[in-house]
Amino acid sequence: MALGLPVPVTERLRRDSRFNVLQEVGARQYYITLNNSRSPTNDVLVRRAINHAVDKQGIINAVFLGVGAEIARAVYATPIVIGYHEAGFYEYDPERAGELLDEAGWDMGDDGVRAKDGERLELSLYTRRGATTGDFETAELVQGMLAEVGVAVDLIVLESASFVPAVTVPQEESQYHMANLTWGTVTGDAEYVVSTIYRCDSAAPRLYNRAYYCNEEVDALSNASRQVATLEERNEIYADIFEIVQDEAPVIQLFNQTHFVPISADVHGIYFEPAFSNWPGKYAWKSP
């Protein structure tokens, strides 16, 4: 069994009768966090516009050969996660992005960059190169797509050793407008998403809410979900939470990674679990 192989290698193994390839959307989601505490990404109209300006399927086709990912339909959660609810996504629509930026008061300048009250619409985007498959390439493509709607992006490439500290600071110390990240639900359950990245008290550096997203209604629903008696009742509350968060666009909602696990053809019983990057072999067996 092999994990983490590049898509071209996996595709070659798929054509080899000595191997079977297990394929399923896993728990890793690619996203670009938007700093909800800094202008101009503290404006929900700007955040929605940025989401509409990004061609998610185009990035999947270019970076993941069209097969290594699928468009995310919930913020931070993937379909394999227990308690998942499909809340939708922002269609690629540059015209709508322009309308939302106009509504937010950002007028297109003669130089192709929008401005408001004498301030140009320039955003910083922190990224790494090679920390995860396609991270830098995704950031570059997003930079070009935002330029098409009048948003200038300063792409700042950091080493992992400096990237993590730079995006894990108290809200008042944050310097970035955007940060290129991935997320994995390590418990396999949506409670981990709600508690560690949706709530006001989950803001970095305490937990993983690097968008500094805060909504009192979401917190109240999260509190209520901890009091109900059944998983079904809890998941109904989570569905409401997913809808609210998606509408407020705290991140650029990108895509869920598809995992490919090549296995020797005589090995059986390997399967996916909702927990991030977990392919248990406890029931595996080998045919003669």
ZILINVEN-V178496 format. One record per backbone hydrogen bond with DSSP energy under -0.5 kcal/mol. CO is the residue of the C=O (numbers start at 1). NH is the residue of the N-H. E is the energy in kcal/mol with one decimal. If there is no record, write none. Layout:
BEGIN
{{CO:NH:E} {CO:NH:E}}
END
This chain:
BEGIN
{{2:262:-0.6} {6:10:-2.3} {7:11:-2.6} {8:12:-1.6} {9:13:-2.2} {10:14:-2.0} {11:15:-0.8} {12:15:-0.6} {13:16:-1.7} {15:17:-0.6} {16:19:-2.1} {18:265:-2.7} {20:22:-0.6} {20:263:-3.4} {22:261:-3.1} {24:259:-2.7} {27:185:-0.7} {28:257:-2.5} {29:183:-2.2} {30:254:-1.0} {30:255:-1.0} {31:33:-0.5} {31:181:-2.4} {32:252:-3.3} {33:179:-1.6} {34:36:-1.0} {35:38:-1.2} {38:42:-0.8} {40:43:-1.7} {42:44:-0.6} {43:47:-2.1} {44:48:-2.5} {45:49:-2.3} {46:50:-2.5} {47:51:-1.8} {48:52:-2.2} {49:53:-1.5} {50:54:-0.6} {51:54:-1.0} {52:93:-2.6} {53:55:-0.6} {54:56:-1.3} {55:59:-1.8} {56:60:-2.3} {57:61:-2.5} {58:62:-2.1} {59:63:-3.3} {59:64:-0.7} {60:64:-1.6} {60:66:-2.2} {64:67:-1.9} {64:68:-1.9} {68:258:-2.4} {70:256:-3.2} {73:87:-2.5} {73:88:-1.4} {74:76:-0.6} {78:81:-2.0} {81:84:-1.7} {82:190:-3.0} {85:87:-0.8} {89:91:-0.7} {91:93:-0.7} {93:97:-2.2} {94:98:-2.3} {95:99:-2.0} {96:100:-2.4} {97:101:-2.1} {98:102:-2.4} {99:103:-2.4} {100:104:-1.8} {101:106:-2.7} {102:105:-1.5} {105:107:-0.9} {107:115:-2.4} {109:112:-1.8} {113:109:-0.8} {114:121:-3.1} {115:107:-2.3} {116:119:-2.1} {119:116:-2.3} {120:122:-1.7} {121:152:-2.3} {123:154:-3.1} {124:177:-0.8} {124:178:-1.8} {125:156:-3.0} {126:180:-3.0} {127:158:-2.9} {128:130:-0.5} {132:135:-2.0} {134:138:-2.4} {135:139:-2.0} {136:140:-2.5} {137:141:-2.1} {138:142:-2.4} {139:143:-2.3} {140:144:-2.0} {141:145:-2.4} {142:146:-2.5} {143:147:-1.6} {144:148:-1.1} {146:149:-1.1} {146:151:-2.5} {147:150:-1.4} {150:114:-2.8} {150:152:-0.6} {152:123:-2.9} {153:155:-0.8} {154:125:-2.7} {154:156:-0.6} {155:157:-0.6} {156:127:-2.4} {156:158:-0.6} {159:162:-1.3} {159:163:-2.9} {160:164:-1.8} {162:166:-1.6} {163:167:-1.5} {164:167:-0.6} {165:168:-1.0} {170:173:-2.0} {170:174:-0.7} {171:174:-1.3} {177:35:-2.9} {178:126:-2.6} {179:33:-2.2} {179:181:-0.7} {181:31:-2.4} {183:29:-2.7} {184:186:-1.3} {185:188:-1.1} {185:276:-1.2} {188:82:-2.6} {189:192:-1.5} {189:193:-0.6} {190:194:-2.6} {191:195:-2.6} {192:196:-1.9} {193:197:-1.5} {193:198:-0.9} {194:198:-0.6} {194:199:-0.9} {196:208:-1.8} {199:202:-1.4} {200:203:-1.2} {202:209:-2.5} {203:206:-1.2} {203:207:-1.0} {208:210:-2.0} {209:204:-1.6} {209:212:-1.0} {211:36:-2.5} {215:219:-2.1} {216:220:-2.3} {217:221:-2.4} {218:222:-2.6} {219:223:-2.5} {220:224:-2.2} {221:225:-2.3} {222:226:-0.8} {223:226:-0.8} {224:227:-1.8} {224:228:-0.7} {230:234:-2.1} {231:235:-2.7} {232:236:-1.6} {233:237:-1.6} {234:238:-2.3} {235:239:-2.0} {236:240:-1.3} {237:241:-2.0} {238:242:-3.1} {239:243:-1.9} {240:244:-2.1} {241:245:-2.6} {242:246:-2.4} {243:247:-2.0} {244:248:-1.5} {245:249:-0.8} {245:250:-0.6} {246:249:-0.9} {250:34:-1.8} {251:253:-0.9} {252:32:-1.7} {252:254:-0.7} {254:72:-2.1} {255:30:-3.3} {256:70:-2.3} {257:26:-2.1} {257:259:-0.5} {259:24:-1.9} {260:262:-0.6} {261:22:-2.4} {262:2:-2.0} {263:20:-3.0} {264:267:-2.4} {266:287:-2.9} {268:285:-2.5} {275:278:-1.2} {277:279:-0.5} {278:273:-1.4} {280:271:-0.9} {281:284:-1.6} {285:268:-3.1}}
END
